[in-house]
Amino acid sequence: MLTKRLIFTLLYDNGSFMLSRNFRLQKIGDLNWLEDNYGFSNVGYQIDELIAIDVSRQNRDSAKFCEILGKLTRNCFAPITAGGGIKTLEHARELLRSGADKLVVNSALHDQPDLVENLASEFGRQCVVASVDTQKIDNSYRVFKHNGSVDTAYSLDQFLLRCAGLPIGEIYLTSIDRDGTGNGLDFEMLDHVSHVKDLPLIIKGGIGNADHIVAGLADNRVDAVATANLLNFIGDGLARARELSISGGIKLPKF
């Protein structure tokens, strides 16, 4: 079995970290709240990667997000992938200078495929993570952009095939229907990923407990499972999820 990854996702909106349910946001707390409840010097040893995304719905302050990102990276052992509204190479450079190791892009996959090409050319395709948001409508998985607000009219199969033609390193696939519900991952969604099996796949949406993480990591179509559920994984929740995964035979890195 290939080595898998346990990933934690932070969603940021204009100074606060958020809970998301079906892509509707609820404010939780600022960076001080995050440090008080998590302590990222400890969390960094329980996860394999941190993904931080600026999901600000309006008046996005990229400089402020980079400042927050820089503070996170000083206290986090794990590699960090960052993104949210990347529209220029300079914005990408600022994220990397602030401590990010990789970049996550979403709307640019639809609106600026030339930017994706330029990012890969400058930083390497392994640095570019394609974020794909999907929702099941009339028995078909459709792809959405702009924080899940715009139906692209692409089916998931069609869009993943398009992504496979871009210079990306992996796919970060989120179920809008399961997002924030805690009802478990959407494994039916994975029936549409076989034609991009050469690209590592991260899945997110529906994680409510450690058993859901184990189930996701045990699926041979999945390379990594991400959770953005801040409340369920306060305290030692991530450590327990990791221990349960390893004891269940999941091959995770051991620190």
N, C-alpha and C positions, 0 to 999 in steps of 0.2 A: 504493500500500500504506500502511495506517495505521501510525503509529509503535507499535512493540512495546516490551516491557519485559523485562529480565533481573533476576530477583529471587533473593535469597539468604534462606533461612529458618534461623533459629536455634531449636532446641528446648531448653528449660530445665526442669530438674527439681531443685528443692531445692538450689540452689547450684552445680550443674554443668550444662554443656552436653552434649547427648546425640547419639549416633547412633541412628537408628531403622531397624529392618528389620521390615516387616509389623507396625509399631506396637509392636514389642518394643524396649525401650530399652537402650542400652549407654552407660555413662558415659565421657566423653572428657576433660573438664577444666573448670576454673573460669574466671572472667573473666581472670585472669592468663594462663592457658594460651591463651585466645582472643586476647588482645592480643599475646602472644609469637609466635603462629603466623600471625596475620592482620594485625594492625595496622589497625584499622578506619578510621583517617584515610586509608589508601590504598585499602582495599576500597570505601569509599564512592564512589570515582571509577570503579569498575569495574562497579557494579550500579546499577539504576534505583530499587531499593527494597529495604529490609530488612524481613522479617517476623520478629518475635520472639514465641514462644508459650510460655506456662507450661503444660507438659504433666505437671506433678507428679501422680503417681498417688495420693498421700496427704499429709496435713498440708501443704496448699498454703499458703505464706507470701506473700500478695499484696504486703505491704509490702516484703519483701526483693526480690521480683521487680521492683517499681517502682524500688527503689534501684539494682539492676543495670541496668535499662533507662535510668535517668538517666545512668549512667556510659557506656553504649553511645552514647547520643545525643550526648554531648560529643565523641566521637571519630569520628562517622560523618556523612559529608556527605549521604548518601541519605535520603529520607523513610522513616519507620519506621511500620509497622503492628504493633500489639501486641494480645495477648489471652491467653485461657486462663482459663476459669472465671468469666467476667464474669456476675454475677448481679444487680448493682445499678448504678444510675446513678452512685453515688459511686465504686464501683470503676472504672468507665469514666473518670470525671473524674480519678482518681488516675493512671491510665495516660497520659492526655493531658497532665496536669501534669508527668509524668515525661519527656515528650519525644515521645510517640507522636503521629503525625499522623492515623492512622486506627485503627479498632478491628476486630478479627476475632472473630466469634462462631460458636460451633458448637452446643453443647448448648442454648443459649437459643433457637435456631431451632425446636427441638422442644418444649422445656419451658416457655419464657417468651416466646412471640411478642409479648406486650404490652411486654416489655422492649425488643425490637427496635424496636417502634413508638416507644417513648419515647427510645431512643438517636437515632433518626433525627429525631425532633421537636426534640431538644435540640441535636444536633451537625450535622444534615444527613445525608441518606441517603448522600451520597458518602463519608461517614466510616465507613460500616458495611460490612464485608466478610463475606460468608456463607461459612464454611468447611464444605465438604461432603466426607465421607469415604465412599468406596464400595468394595465388594468384589463380585467376580463369583461367584455361587453358582448352580449348576444353570442355567447359560447366561443368568442374569438378574443385572443389576447392582443390588445392594441397598445401602441407606444405613445407616450405623452412627453412633452417638453415644457420648458419654462415652469419649473416647480410643479409639474403635473397639471398645469392649467390649460394646456393646448393639446388637443388630439391631433396627432400628425397624420392620421389615416394609414400609417404603416401597421401591418401586423407584426407581431414579435418576430416571427420567422423571417419576414422580409427585412426588418431592420437589423437583426443580428447578422444576416448575410451581408448587408451593407457595411456594418461595422467590421466584419472580417476582411473587407477590402481596404480598410484604413490602417495606417501604421500605429496600432495600439498594442499595449502589452497584456491587458486583461480586461474582463467585463465585470462590472458591478451592477447586478440586476436586482431591482427592488419591485416587490409587489405592492402596488398602491392599495389594493383591497385588503391586504393583511397588515399593512403598515400600522404599527402602534396598537394592534388588537390583542396581542399576546396569545393568539389562537393557534400558533404554530405556522411553519413555513408552507408555502404553496408548492407542493411537489409536482402538481399537474403542470405548472409553469415550466418545469424542467423538461417536459416532453418536447419543447420547442427549441432546445439548445444544441441538439446533436450535431448540426452542421457547423458549429463553431467550437468543436471539442478540442481543437488545437490551442485555443486560448484559455488560460486559467479563468475560472468562474467563481465570483463571490456572489452569494445570495443574501438578501436582506428582506425583512418584512414579516412580522408575526412572532418573533422570538419573545416568549413570555417567561421561560424558565430554562434551567440547565438541560433538561431532557430534550427540549427543542433544538438546542445547539448540538447535542450528541447526534440526534436524528439527521440533522443537516450535514454534519461532517461525515457521517457514515455513508452517505449517498455517493456512489462512485462518479457521479457527474459533477460533483461539487468540490472545489479546491479550498474554499474558505467560507465561513459563515460570519456575518456581521450583525450586531445588535446595536440599536440606538436607544434602547429602553433604559433611560437613566435611573428610574426609580427601582426597577427590579434588580439592578446590579450594584446598588449601593452596598457598602460594607464588603463582605468577603464573597459576594455573589459570583464575580468573575473567576476568582480562585477556585471556588467549588465547581463551577462549570468546567474549568480546565481539568481539574482532578477527575471528575466524573467521565469526561471524554477519554482521558488517557487510560483510566481503569477499564473503560469499555472497549479498549483495543484501538482507539483512534491514535494515529501517529501524529502527535504534535511535538514541536521542539520542546526540549526539557532544559530549564534554566538552572 
